Amino acid sequence: MHKRHFLVLTASLVLGSLVSGSLAFAEDAEKFPLRKTFNEIKVIETADLTQKAGEYAIVDVRSPFEYSIMHIQGAINLPISDKKFVANAKQAAADTKKPLVFYCNGHRCAKSYEAAMMLTKAGDSNVLSYDGGISDWATSNPQLTVLLDKPLDPKALINDAQFKAHALSPKDFMSKAQAQPAAYVIDVRDSFQVEGVSLFPGRDIRTGLDIAKLKKVIGTAKEANQPMYFYDATGLQVKPLQYLLEDQGLKEYYFLQGGMAGYFDMLSGKAK
């Protein structure tokens, strides 16, 4: 009798463990949707990286602009877009004599996985992806996060609702900017994304994502007491820009939802 109870209990525990493991896997798959796509890449969780940060060379693979806005304390910036990325990453590993941990923006950003894959294919398998990215790190470790060259104040973190409060549909963005001819319209697209197309030819100010240029035009707009309208290629590049705008004390500013891609979708009838 006791043996039967023991077997039933053992089976229940095994089944419970399997169910619990399956639920955890499903939760991870939903939270980190790209892990399935890059299942050969080893990842590190926030708690582990926090505890063992000194054992790794932490590499921010985003653009210099994104890095200058916010980054993990002590991280080095090696943009994955740089043609010398693999060579630079290998040099960083050699200089630090530590395994590399790559990160980008967060759960749906593929750059950290792609960086790890590139290094793996180049013969360095001692690499990890921190796919929680700067978003998870800043929330969990504000004291180990740098925002605009200063320690991050948790109160300065911008959530989705705060971003959406300044985002306008293409139709509203166009009509509102047209109704304010003295307002500043800023094109922050990279030069290779422009292709000679502007929303307001002759009026747009092209700064790209250059902090020095942006600070200058923001100061001019503030002095003239005029609102600012920003657009990029897809609506994603302007997100970190909001930290700079808030830091500079700008109150009336707007982003184009979906960027130029969203504008063209409106023209084609795919979006309003």
N, C-alpha and C positions, 0 to 999 in steps of 0.2 A: 504493500500500500504506500509505504513511504517512498519506495523507488518510483512508483507511478507518479506521485505528487512531484517528486524531484524532476522527472522527465518533463512533466507538464510545465512546471515553473521554468525550467531551462529553455524549453521551446518558446514560452511566452517572452522571456527576456531576449532571446535571439530575434524573435519577430519584432519586438518593440524596438530593438536596436536598429534593425533593418528599416523599419518605418521611419524612425527618427532620422536615420542617415539619409533616407530618400527625401524627407521633408527639407532637411538642411541643404541638400544638393539642389532641390527645386528652388529654394529661397535664394541661394547663391546665383543660380542661373537667371533668376528674375532681376536680382540686384545688379549682377555683373553680366549682362547679356553677351558680351564679347568673349568671355572665357571659353565658351563652347567653340567659337570660331578659332581661337588661338589656344586650343587645349594642350599644345605641346610646350607652351611657355609657362615657366614656374612663376608663381605670384607670391607676394608677401602682404600680409594683412597689416592694418594700421597699428594694432597693439604690438606686434612683433617688431615692426620697423621703429616704433617709438622706443622700445626697450633696447634694441640693438643698433640704433642709428650710427653709432661710432664704428661699427664693424663694416660699414658699407660706404662706398662712394656714391652719393645720391646725385642723380643727373636729371635735370629738368630739360626735357626735349622740346619744349614749346618755343615760341618766338621770343626774341629779346624783349619785345614789348610786354608780352604776358609775364615773362620772368620779372621785369622791372616793376610791374604792378604788384605782384604777390608771388612769393616763392618760399619753399622750405628753407629754414635757416641752415646755412652751410652747404646748400646744394650748388652745383655748378651748372651753368647753362650751355648746353650743346644742342642747338636746334637740329631736329631731325631733317629739316629741309636743306641743311648745308651739304654740299657735295662731298665734303671731307668728314662727314659725320662719323663714319665707321673708323677712320684713321684717328680722329680726335678722341673718340670713345676708348679705343685701344690704348692710346697714349695716357688717358686719364686713369685707366686700370693699371698701367705700368707705373705711373707716377705715384699713385696712392697705395698700390699693392693691396687693393681691396676689391671684392666683388662689386659689380655695378648694379645699382637699382635705378630703373628708369621710371619717371612719372610724367603725366600730362595733366589734363583738366579734371578727369573723373571717370565715372563708371562707363560712359559711352564714348570715351575718347580712345581711339585705337593706337595712338602714337607710341605709348609706352610698350605695348605688345610688339608693334612693328620694329621698334628700336631693339628690343631683346631678340627678335627673330633675325634682324640684320647682323647682330653681333654673333649670334649662334652660327649662322651660315658662314660667317667669316672666321670661324674656328674658336670662338670664345663662348663656351657653354655656361660659364660661371656668372650668369646674369639673371636678374629678376625684374618683374614688372610690379610696380606698386600701382595697381589699377584703381585704388581709392582716390588717387590723384590729389591735387591741391585742395579740392573741395572738402574731402573727408579729413585731410590733415589739418586744415585751418580750423575746422569745427572741433576736432579732438585735441589739437595742440596749438592753440593760439599763441602760447608763450614761445613756441618754436617756429613761428611763422613771421615772415617779414612782409609788411605792406608799405609800399612806397618808401623804402629805406628806413622804416620805423617798425618797432615791435607791434604786432597786430593787437588792436583792442577788439575783443570779441563783439562789442557793440557796433563795430564798423562793418561787420559782415553783411552783405547784401543778399536778401533772399529773392525767390522767384517773384513774389508779389511786388516787391519794390522795383524789380526790373520791369515787370509788365505795366506798372503804373506810368512808365515813361515810353512804352512801346506803342506805336500807332500802326494801324493797318495801312497798306500802301495808299489806298484812297484817301484816308484821313491825313496821312503824312503829306501827300501832295497838296491837298486843298488847304491845309493849315499853313504850310510853308508859303504857298502862293498868296495867301491872304495877309502875310507879314513880309512884304518885300525887303524890309530892312534887316530881317532876321538872318543869321549866319547858317549856311548850309555847308556841311563839312563831309567830304568824301574821304573815308579812311581806308579805302581798298588798297591792296598792294598794286604796284605799277603794272604787273603782268595781268591783273584782273580788270583793268580799266577798259582796254580795247576801244578807246575813243568815245565811249558812251557815258554821258552825264545826265543827271536828272534835270538840272537847271543850267544849261550851257551858258557860260559867261558869268555865272553867279557862284557856282560851286567853288569851294576852296579845298584844294587837295593837300592833305597833310600826310596821308598814309597813317601808319601807326608809329609815328615819331613823337615821342613825348615832348621834346623841346619845341617842335612846331605846334603841337596841340596846346601846350601851356601858353604859348604866345597868342594864339588865336582865341583861346578861352579868356585870357586876360583882356583882350581887345573887346570881345563880346560883353564881358562884365562891365567894362568901363562905359560902353555904349548902351548898357542896360537892354540888351537884345537877347531873345531866345536863340537856342542853337538846335539845329537839326542834323543828325548824324546818320550816315548810311554806309554799309559795307557790302560785301558780296553775297552773303547768305544769312546775315542776322546773328552770327555767332561771334564775330570779332569784336562787336561793340560791348559785349557783356563785361569783360574786364575794364573796358574804358570807363564804365560807370563809377568805378572806384576813384579814378582820377578826377572826374567831374565833381563828385561829392567832396573830395579832398580840397578841390579848388573853390569850393563854396558856391558852385553853380546851382541855381534852383530850377530854372525853366529850360529844360532840354528834352529832346525827343529822339527816339530811334525808329528806324524803318523796319517793321516786322518782316523777317525773311530776307532783308537786304534787297539788292538788285534782282536776285532770283525771285523774290516775292513780288516785286514790281512787275517783272515780265509775266509771272503767273497771272497777275491781275489783268494785264493787257490781253492775254490769251484766253481769259475767261476761266482759268483754273482756280482762281481765288478772287475774293472781293477786295 
